[in-house]
Amino acid sequence: APAEEVLFARVRLFPGGTGEIKINNRTIDNYFGLETLKMVCRQPFEVTGTEQFDVECTVTGGGFTGQAGAIRHGIARALLQADSDQYRAALKAAGFLTRDPRMKER
């Protein structure tokens, strides 16, 4: 049987940026066709009112929707590391800090 495919996103934030998001070395527009998925990825920035970060992510596994959710989760957690006091309440209220526990059923 093949090894279980795991969905994960590794997200790095670079302060002083222009809000550019790169996924697997492609621009977000190039990677996600659907506007809704691009929107999902940008939600943590909208909720916290931050724009001054560039994002680089590596994402594997899952489908595009799951990947977008994983990236959103990663960005939210990275923002917490940047400034927990300022962002935590907004991110938590929006539910971006909760990991999606769903797994593929065998």
N, C-alpha and C positions, 0 to 999 in steps of 0.2 A: 504494500500500500504506500502511496506517496506521503511524504511528510506533511503534516498539517500546515496549510498556508496561513501565515499570520499577517494581519493588517496592522501596520504601524507607520507612524509618521515621525520623522526626526526633524524638529523645527529649530532654526537659529534666527534670532532677531539681531539686526544691526542698527544701533541707534544713529540718529542724524541722517536717516534716509529719506526717501521720497514716497514711501509706501509701496515700493515695487515688490511683487511677490514672484519668486521663482520656484518652480516645482520640478524636481528631477532635471535641473538645468534647462528648463523651458519656461517661458513666461506663462503666467496664469491664463492669459487669453489663448495661448497656444495649447495649453494642457487640457483645460476644461472647455468643452464646447458650449455648455449650458450656462446662461447668465446666473441662474439660481445657484449653481455650484460655486461660482466665483463669489457670489454674495455671501454664501455660507462661510467661506474662508475668511471674508473680510469682517464678519460680524463682531468679533472681539474688539476690533479697532473702533467700530461704530459705537458700540456700547460704552467704551471707555473714553471715546473722543480723542484717540491718539492716531496720528498719521505719520509720525516722524521715525518709523521703523521700516527698514527693508527686511524682507523675509526670504530665507532660503530653506526649502524643505526637501527631504528625501522621503518618498512614500512608496510602500510596496504592499501588495496583497489587496484583497477586497475589490469592490467595484468603485466606480467614480464617486457615487454618492457617499459610500463609506469612507473613501479617501478624503473627501471634502470635510466630512465630520471629524476625522482624525486630525486633519490639519488645523481645523478650528480649535479643537481641544488642545493641540500642541501650542498654538499661538496664545491661547488663554493662559496656559501654564507658564509659558515663557514671559508673558506680561507680568505675571505674579512675581517671578524672580526679579524682574526689572524694578517693580515697585508694588509690593504686596499691599501696603496700607492704602495706597491711592486707588487701586483697581479691584481689590478683592470683592467688595460689596456688589459692585455693578456686574462683574463676571459671574458671581455666584447666583445673583438674582436672575440672570439670564439663563442659568443652568449650563454654562459652558465648562464648568470645572468637574462635572460629573462624567466619569468614564462610561462609555457605552458597553455594557457587560455582555451583549449578545454574541453568541458564538455559533458557528456552523454546527448543525446537528449531525450526528453520525448515524 
